[in-house]
Each structure stands twice: as structure tokens, then as C-alpha cells.
Amino acid sequence: MNLHLTVGPLVSLIAGILILAVPRLLRYIVSIYLIIVGLLGLLGSGAHYLH
């Protein structure tokens, strides 16, 4: 049995658990997640197509 985990769903699961445990962390978790997703979008696969 192979278990393949990707980063997105795993981060979402951890963030959801943390938000349930400590609701005051919501703004920090959301802002860090958006910054990471934005950086990955800019520096990830899109950087290979620049000429």
C-alpha cells in the first residue's frame, strides 16, 4: 500500500486543526499560507517559462 501526500492538503489539515484548537491563530495561519502559496506560484513552475 502506497501513501502519497502532497504539501497542500497536509498543510490545510494541520492549519484546520490549529484553527480549531486556537481560533486566534486564524489570521496568522491564513496570511502565512497565502504568502507561501504566492511565492511558490511565482518561483515554482512559472519561472521556467520566462524567456
C-alpha positions as CSV (number, residue, x, y, z in Angstrom):
1,M,0.0,0.0,0.0
2,N,1.5,3.3,-1.1
3,L,0.5,6.6,0.6
4,H,1.3,9.7,-1.4
5,L,0.9,13.0,0.4
6,T,1.2,16.4,-1.2
7,V,2.0,19.6,0.6
8,G,-1.2,21.5,0.1
9,P,-3.7,19.1,1.7
10,L,-1.3,18.3,4.5
11,V,-0.8,22.0,5.3
12,S,-4.6,22.5,5.1
13,L,-5.2,19.7,7.5
14,I,-2.7,21.0,10.1
15,A,-4.0,24.5,9.7
16,G,-7.6,23.4,10.3
17,I,-6.6,21.5,13.4
18,L,-4.7,24.5,14.8
19,I,-7.6,26.9,14.0
20,L,-10.0,24.6,15.9
21,A,-7.6,24.4,18.8
22,V,-6.7,28.1,18.9
23,P,-9.1,30.3,16.9
24,R,-6.9,33.4,17.5
25,L,-4.3,31.8,15.2
26,L,-6.6,32.1,12.1
27,R,-5.2,35.4,10.7
28,Y,-1.6,34.2,11.1
29,I,-2.2,30.8,9.6
30,V,-4.1,32.4,6.6
31,S,-1.5,35.1,6.0
32,I,1.4,32.6,6.1
33,Y,-0.4,30.2,3.9
34,L,-1.2,32.9,1.3
35,I,2.4,34.2,1.3
36,I,3.8,30.6,0.8
37,V,1.3,29.8,-2.0
38,G,2.1,33.2,-3.7
39,L,5.9,32.6,-3.5
40,L,5.5,29.0,-4.8
41,G,3.4,30.3,-7.6
42,L,5.9,33.0,-8.6
43,L,9.0,30.9,-8.1
44,G,7.7,27.5,-8.9
45,S,6.7,26.2,-12.3
46,G,6.0,29.8,-13.7
47,A,9.7,30.7,-13.5
48,H,10.7,28.1,-16.1
49,Y,8.6,29.7,-18.8
50,L,10.2,33.2,-18.7
51,H,12.4,34.0,-21.7
